[in-house]
Amino acid sequence: MLDNFKILTITHHNLNVDEIGHFVIKNEGKEDLSDKLHALKEEAKLDEIIYLSTCNRVSFICYSNEEFDADYVKSFFHVVNPSLEVDKLKKISKFVDVYSGSRAVNHLFEVASSMDSLVVGEREIFRQFRESYQQSLEFGLVSDNLRMLENATVQAAKNVYDKTKIGEKPLSIVSLAFQSLMSHDIDKDARLLIVGAGETNTLFAKFLKKSAFTDISIFNRSLDNAANLVEQLDGKAYHLSELATYDRGFDVMIVCTAATSAIINATIYRNLVKKETSKKIVIDLSVPSNVSSDVVEGFDMEYIDIEQLRSLSKINLEFRKKEVHAARVLLKNQLLSFNNQFQQRQLEKALNSVPKEIRKIKERAIEKVYSDKIASLDPDAQLLILEMMDYMEKKCIGVPMKAAKKLVH
């Protein structure tokens, strides 16, 4: 029965991210997606299905006794995408990984634990899997078998995140930049200059807000575009041109604009620092750099640029990858546990009819086979016989249940 768990998956390992789109279910909303998944479930002869689609992965998590051979996989994806090119269908085995039985279960454990992700240790895939399950549940596409698998997968992923360091050490450039800033024990009333109000600095601002910095000035080419940051940080907005004459000084500068050349030159920087002798922190998250090399080399500062942060991100990613081995040990035990639980559940379902059948046998014995003989007994004897039959019924029900538990354990 464990062999009925099957997974068809297409990921960044085998295809470019933009090509993965050929294998998603095109839909015009939830109702349309539900209809198409039900049609796929029927045509592919599946008992249950979970559809997981992310930016770099498409997975069909199934329960079925069908053999997922090459011909089956071709017909499956022809249903998924009827306009799929013939050439791609012929080469489908190069794009699609097929897992069954314990390999399928373990693969799903690894996916939800972010061990198979483009960025190891990022928990987004865990959330996406749970949402996919809930959607399939809402659509009426799953029942007892995939319910058990989902429960086990959630537990497996939580164990990995809780008992290994796979999710430790940040990888995103913004979080690493903020971590670098905070390593310098910056006071909450430090003077912060934010140059640029785009997506990167907006993300950085979320960290600043949580840390309750109180003196923030924002410079941008458009004051309207800076309004969101001003409101979020309770800061003051200035046009970028005012940077050259700004006279309040600063302790930390975060720079990230769309400019293709340096906007913080030696003249502007010298005016900003004036006669202050304290060491400044300059974080340049721009590509290309917005702080000129003359400034970096000519002034005493703690300079943090995107290349340093990328190097640190790679080191942290290697650290996370080393935790994969520890995670696999945990998942091996989780797989054994799920196997036992699943077998026990199958036995429970198989034995579910036993009490009813035993009761039928008892009732037939009393009402038909031995009815005349029981009727000839005095009332006390009849009562004793019925009590004995009830006792035997309860005990007979328990015997196969106990035997089944011993077989599983």
C-alpha positions as CSV (number, residue, x, y, z in Angstrom):
1,M,0.0,0.0,0.0
2,L,2.9,2.4,0.7
3,D,3.8,1.9,-3.0
4,N,0.7,3.7,-3.9
5,F,2.2,7.0,-2.9
6,K,3.5,8.6,-6.1
7,I,5.1,12.0,-7.0
8,L,5.7,13.6,-10.4
9,T,7.8,16.7,-10.1
10,I,9.6,19.2,-12.3
11,T,12.1,21.5,-10.7
12,H,15.0,23.9,-11.2
13,H,17.3,20.9,-11.1
14,N,16.1,19.8,-14.6
15,L,14.7,22.8,-16.3
16,N,15.1,26.6,-16.5
17,V,12.6,28.3,-14.2
18,D,10.8,29.9,-17.2
19,E,10.3,26.5,-18.9
20,I,8.7,25.0,-15.8
21,G,5.6,27.0,-16.7
22,H,4.8,24.4,-19.5
23,F,3.9,21.9,-16.8
24,V,1.6,24.0,-14.6
25,I,-2.2,23.8,-14.8
26,K,-3.3,26.9,-16.5
27,N,-6.4,28.2,-14.9
28,E,-8.7,31.3,-14.5
29,G,-9.3,31.0,-10.8
30,K,-10.0,28.6,-8.0
31,E,-13.2,27.1,-9.5
32,D,-11.5,26.5,-12.8
33,L,-8.4,25.0,-11.1
34,S,-10.7,22.7,-9.1
35,D,-12.5,21.5,-12.2
36,K,-9.2,20.8,-14.0
37,L,-7.7,18.9,-11.1
38,H,-10.8,16.8,-10.8
39,A,-10.7,16.0,-14.5
40,L,-7.0,15.1,-14.1
41,K,-7.7,12.9,-11.1
42,E,-10.4,11.0,-13.1
43,E,-8.4,10.7,-16.4
44,A,-5.2,9.7,-14.6
45,K,-7.1,7.2,-12.4
46,L,-5.9,8.7,-9.1
47,D,-7.5,8.1,-5.8
48,E,-6.1,11.4,-4.3
49,I,-4.0,14.3,-5.5
50,I,-2.2,17.4,-4.1
51,Y,-1.1,20.0,-6.6
52,L,2.0,22.0,-5.6
53,S,3.1,24.9,-7.8
54,T,5.9,27.4,-6.9
55,C,8.2,29.6,-8.9
56,N,10.8,26.8,-9.4
57,R,8.8,23.6,-8.8
58,V,5.7,21.8,-10.0
59,S,4.7,18.7,-8.1
60,F,1.8,16.3,-8.3
61,I,1.6,14.3,-5.1
62,C,-0.7,11.3,-5.7
63,Y,-2.1,8.2,-4.2
64,S,-2.9,5.6,-6.9
65,N,-2.2,1.9,-7.8
66,E,-1.5,2.9,-11.4
67,E,2.0,2.2,-12.6
68,F,3.7,5.5,-13.4
69,D,5.8,4.3,-16.4
70,A,7.0,6.5,-19.3
71,D,3.7,6.1,-21.3
72,Y,1.7,7.0,-18.2
73,V,3.8,10.1,-17.5
74,K,3.3,11.3,-21.1
75,S,-0.4,10.9,-21.0
76,F,-0.5,12.5,-17.6
77,F,1.1,15.7,-18.8
78,H,-0.8,15.8,-22.0
79,V,-3.9,16.1,-19.7
80,V,-2.1,18.8,-17.6
81,N,-1.2,20.8,-20.8
82,P,-2.9,19.6,-24.0
83,S,-0.8,22.1,-26.0
84,L,2.5,20.8,-24.7
85,E,4.8,20.4,-27.7
86,V,5.3,16.9,-29.1
87,D,9.1,17.2,-28.7
88,K,8.7,18.0,-25.0
89,L,6.4,15.0,-24.5
90,K,8.9,12.7,-26.2
91,K,11.7,13.9,-23.9
92,I,9.4,14.0,-20.8
93,S,11.6,11.6,-18.8
94,K,14.4,14.2,-18.9
95,F,12.3,16.8,-17.3
96,V,10.1,14.8,-14.8
97,D,11.3,13.0,-11.8
98,V,9.1,10.1,-10.7
99,Y,9.0,8.9,-7.1
100,S,7.0,6.0,-5.6
101,G,6.6,4.3,-2.3
102,S,9.1,5.2,0.5
103,R,11.1,7.2,-2.0
104,A,8.1,9.4,-2.7
105,V,7.4,9.9,1.0
106,N,11.1,10.7,1.8
107,H,11.2,13.1,-1.2
108,L,8.2,15.0,0.1
109,F,9.8,15.2,3.6
110,E,12.9,16.7,2.0
111,V,10.9,19.2,-0.1
112,A,8.9,20.5,2.9
113,S,12.1,20.7,5.0
114,S,13.6,22.9,2.2
115,M,16.5,20.4,1.6
116,D,15.6,20.2,-2.1
117,S,15.0,24.0,-2.5
118,L,16.9,26.4,-4.7
119,V,17.9,28.1,-1.4
120,V,18.4,25.4,1.2
121,G,16.8,26.2,4.6
122,E,14.3,28.8,3.4
123,R,10.9,28.0,4.9
124,E,8.7,29.4,2.2
125,I,8.3,25.9,0.6
126,F,6.9,24.6,3.9
127,R,4.2,27.2,3.9
128,Q,3.5,26.6,0.2
129,F,3.1,22.9,0.7
130,R,0.6,23.3,3.6
131,E,-1.4,25.8,1.5
132,S,-1.4,23.3,-1.4
133,Y,-2.7,20.6,0.8
134,Q,-5.5,22.8,2.3
135,Q,-6.5,23.8,-1.3
136,S,-6.7,20.2,-2.4
137,L,-8.7,19.4,0.8
138,E,-11.1,22.2,0.0
139,F,-11.5,20.9,-3.5
140,G,-12.3,17.4,-2.3
141,L,-9.2,15.8,-3.9
142,V,-7.7,14.2,-0.8
143,S,-8.8,11.8,1.9
144,D,-7.3,9.5,4.5
145,N,-4.0,8.5,2.8
146,L,-2.7,11.9,1.8
147,R,-4.1,13.3,5.1
148,M,-1.7,10.9,6.9
149,L,1.1,11.9,4.6
150,E,0.5,15.6,5.1
151,N,0.5,15.1,8.9
152,A,3.8,13.2,8.8
153,T,5.4,15.7,6.4
154,V,4.5,18.6,8.6
155,Q,6.0,16.8,11.6
156,A,9.1,15.9,9.7
157,A,9.7,19.4,8.5
158,K,9.2,20.8,12.0
159,N,11.7,18.3,13.4
160,V,14.3,19.4,10.8
161,Y,13.8,23.1,11.5
162,D,13.8,22.6,15.3
163,K,16.6,20.1,15.7
164,T,19.1,21.1,13.0
165,K,20.6,24.5,12.0
166,I,19.4,24.3,8.4
167,G,17.5,27.5,8.7
168,E,20.1,29.5,10.6
169,K,22.4,32.1,9.2
170,P,20.6,34.5,6.9
171,L,21.1,34.4,3.1
172,S,19.2,37.4,1.8
173,I,21.4,40.5,1.1
174,V,19.1,42.8,3.0
175,S,19.0,40.7,6.2
176,L,22.8,40.2,6.0
177,A,23.3,44.0,5.6
178,F,21.1,44.7,8.6
179,Q,22.9,42.0,10.7
180,S,26.2,43.6,9.8
181,L,24.9,47.0,10.9
182,M,23.6,45.7,14.2
183,S,26.9,44.0,14.9
184,H,28.4,47.5,15.5
185,D,26.1,48.2,18.5
186,I,24.4,51.2,16.9
187,D,22.4,53.5,19.3
188,K,18.7,53.8,18.6
189,D,19.1,57.6,18.3
190,A,21.9,57.3,15.7
191,R,21.5,59.6,12.7
192,L,20.6,57.4,9.7
193,L,20.5,58.6,6.1
194,I,18.7,56.4,3.6
195,V,19.5,57.3,0.0
196,G,16.9,55.8,-2.4
197,A,13.4,54.6,-1.7
198,G,13.1,51.5,-3.9
199,E,12.4,47.9,-3.1
200,T,15.7,47.1,-1.4
201,N,15.7,50.1,1.0
202,T,12.0,49.5,1.7
203,L,12.9,46.0,2.8
204,F,15.8,47.4,4.9
205,A,13.3,49.8,6.5
206,K,11.3,47.0,7.9
207,F,14.3,45.9,9.9
208,L,14.9,49.5,11.1
209,K,11.3,49.9,12.2
210,K,11.4,46.7,14.3
211,S,14.6,48.0,16.0
212,A,12.9,51.4,16.7
213,F,15.5,53.8,15.3
214,T,14.3,57.4,15.8
215,D,16.4,59.7,13.6
216,I,16.0,58.8,9.9
217,S,16.3,61.1,6.9
218,I,15.3,59.8,3.5
219,F,16.7,61.2,0.2
220,N,15.0,60.3,-3.2
221,R,14.6,61.7,-6.6
222,S,10.8,61.6,-6.1
223,L,9.3,62.7,-2.8
224,D,6.1,61.0,-3.7
225,N,7.9,57.6,-3.9
226,A,9.6,58.3,-0.6
227,A,6.3,58.9,1.2
228,N,5.8,55.2,2.1
229,L,9.2,55.1,3.8
230,V,8.6,58.4,5.5
231,E,5.3,57.1,7.0
232,Q,6.8,53.7,7.9
233,L,9.8,55.1,9.7
234,D,8.4,58.4,10.9
235,G,11.3,60.0,9.1
236,K,12.0,63.2,7.1
237,A,12.0,63.3,3.3
238,Y,14.4,65.3,1.2
239,H,15.0,65.5,-2.6
240,L,18.1,63.8,-3.7
241,S,19.6,67.1,-4.8
242,E,19.5,68.3,-1.2
243,L,22.1,65.7,-0.2
244,A,24.9,68.0,-1.3
245,T,23.9,70.7,1.2
246,Y,22.6,68.6,4.1
247,D,24.3,69.8,7.3
248,R,23.0,67.6,10.1
249,G,25.7,65.0,9.7
250,F,25.1,61.2,10.0
251,D,26.3,58.1,11.7
252,V,25.0,55.5,9.2
253,M,24.2,55.8,5.5
254,I,22.3,53.2,3.5
255,V,22.5,53.7,-0.2
256,C,20.6,51.9,-3.0
257,T,19.3,53.7,-6.1
258,A,18.8,52.9,-9.7
259,A,21.7,55.2,-10.7
260,T,24.2,53.6,-13.0
261,S,27.1,55.6,-11.6
262,A,28.3,56.8,-8.2
263,I,26.1,59.5,-6.6
264,I,28.1,59.7,-3.3
265,N,31.3,61.4,-4.4
266,A,34.1,62.9,-2.3
267,T,32.7,66.4,-2.4
268,I,29.2,65.3,-1.2
269,Y,30.7,63.0,1.4
270,R,33.1,65.6,2.8
271,N,30.2,68.0,3.2
272,L,28.2,65.4,5.0
273,V,30.8,64.5,7.6
274,K,32.2,68.1,7.9
275,K,34.6,68.1,10.9
276,E,33.1,65.0,12.6
277,T,35.8,62.5,13.6
278,S,33.5,59.5,14.5
279,K,33.8,56.5,12.3
280,K,30.9,56.3,9.9
281,I,29.1,53.1,8.6
282,V,28.2,53.2,4.9
283,I,26.1,50.3,3.5
284,D,26.0,50.3,-0.3
285,L,23.4,47.9,-1.7
286,S,23.5,49.3,-5.3
287,V,24.6,47.5,-8.5
288,P,26.7,49.2,-9.7
289,S,28.0,50.8,-6.5
290,N,26.6,54.2,-5.7
291,V,29.5,55.2,-3.5
292,S,32.6,56.2,-5.4
293,S,35.9,54.4,-4.8
294,D,37.5,57.7,-3.9
295,V,35.1,58.0,-0.9
296,V,35.8,54.4,0.2
297,E,39.6,54.8,0.0
298,G,39.9,58.4,1.1
299,F,37.7,58.4,4.3
300,D,37.8,56.5,7.6
301,M,34.6,54.4,7.5
302,E,33.1,50.9,7.9
303,Y,32.1,50.2,4.3
304,I,29.8,47.3,3.5
305,D,29.0,46.6,-0.1
306,I,27.0,44.0,-1.9
307,E,29.9,41.9,-2.9
308,Q,30.9,41.4,0.7
309,L,27.4,40.4,1.5
310,R,27.2,38.0,-1.4
311,S,30.3,36.3,-0.2
312,L,28.9,36.0,3.3
313,S,25.6,34.6,1.8
314,K,27.6,31.9,0.0
315,I,29.4,31.0,3.3
316,N,26.1,30.8,5.1
317,L,24.5,28.7,2.4
318,E,27.4,26.2,2.6
319,F,26.8,26.1,6.4
320,R,23.2,25.2,5.8
321,K,24.1,22.6,3.2
322,K,26.3,20.8,5.8
323,E,23.2,20.5,8.0
324,V,21.4,18.5,5.3
325,H,23.2,15.3,6.5
326,A,21.9,15.8,10.1
327,A,18.4,16.4,8.6
328,R,18.5,13.2,6.6
329,V,19.2,11.2,9.8
330,L,16.1,12.7,11.3
331,L,14.0,12.0,8.2
332,K,15.1,8.4,8.1
333,N,13.6,7.9,11.5
334,Q,10.5,9.8,10.5
335,L,10.1,7.6,7.5
336,L,10.2,4.5,9.6
337,S,7.6,5.9,11.9
338,F,5.3,6.9,9.1
339,N,5.7,3.4,7.6
340,N,4.5,1.8,10.8
341,Q,1.7,4.3,11.3
342,F,0.5,3.8,7.7
343,Q,0.5,0.0,8.0
344,Q,-1.3,0.2,11.3
345,R,-3.9,2.5,9.7
346,Q,-4.4,0.1,6.8
347,L,-4.9,-2.8,9.2
348,E,-7.4,-0.7,11.2
349,K,-9.4,0.0,8.1
350,A,-9.2,-3.6,7.0
351,L,-10.4,-4.8,10.4
352,N,-13.0,-2.1,10.7
353,S,-15.7,-4.5,9.6
354,V,-14.7,-7.2,12.1
355,P,-16.9,-6.0,15.0
356,K,-20.0,-5.9,12.7
357,E,-19.3,-9.4,11.3
358,I,-18.8,-10.9,14.8
359,R,-22.0,-9.2,16.0
360,K,-23.9,-10.7,13.0
361,I,-22.6,-14.2,13.8
362,K,-23.7,-13.8,17.4
363,E,-27.1,-12.6,16.5
364,R,-27.6,-15.4,13.9
365,A,-26.5,-18.0,16.6
366,I,-29.1,-16.6,19.1
367,E,-31.9,-15.9,16.7
368,K,-31.7,-18.9,14.3
369,V,-29.1,-21.6,14.9
370,Y,-29.7,-22.1,18.6
371,S,-33.0,-20.3,19.0
372,D,-35.1,-23.4,19.8
373,K,-32.6,-24.7,22.4
374,I,-32.3,-21.3,24.0
375,A,-36.1,-21.0,24.2
376,S,-36.3,-24.3,26.1
377,L,-34.0,-23.0,28.9
378,D,-35.3,-21.4,32.0
379,P,-35.0,-17.5,32.2
380,D,-31.8,-17.6,34.3
381,A,-30.0,-19.9,31.9
382,Q,-31.1,-17.8,28.9
383,L,-29.7,-14.7,30.6
384,L,-26.4,-16.5,31.3
385,I,-26.1,-17.6,27.7
386,L,-26.7,-14.1,26.4
387,E,-24.2,-12.6,28.9
388,M,-21.6,-15.2,27.8
389,M,-22.3,-14.4,24.1
390,D,-21.8,-10.7,24.8
391,Y,-18.6,-11.4,26.6
392,M,-17.3,-13.6,23.7
393,E,-18.2,-10.9,21.2
394,K,-16.1,-8.3,23.0
395,K,-13.2,-10.6,23.4
396,C,-13.3,-11.9,19.8
397,I,-13.2,-8.3,18.6
398,G,-10.1,-7.5,20.6
399,V,-8.1,-10.6,19.4
400,P,-7.4,-9.5,15.7
401,M,-6.8,-5.9,16.9
402,K,-4.1,-7.0,19.3
403,A,-2.6,-9.3,16.7
404,A,-2.5,-6.4,14.1
405,K,-0.6,-4.1,16.5
406,K,2.0,-6.8,17.2
407,L,2.5,-7.3,13.4
408,V,3.0,-3.6,12.9
409,H,5.4,-3.1,15.9
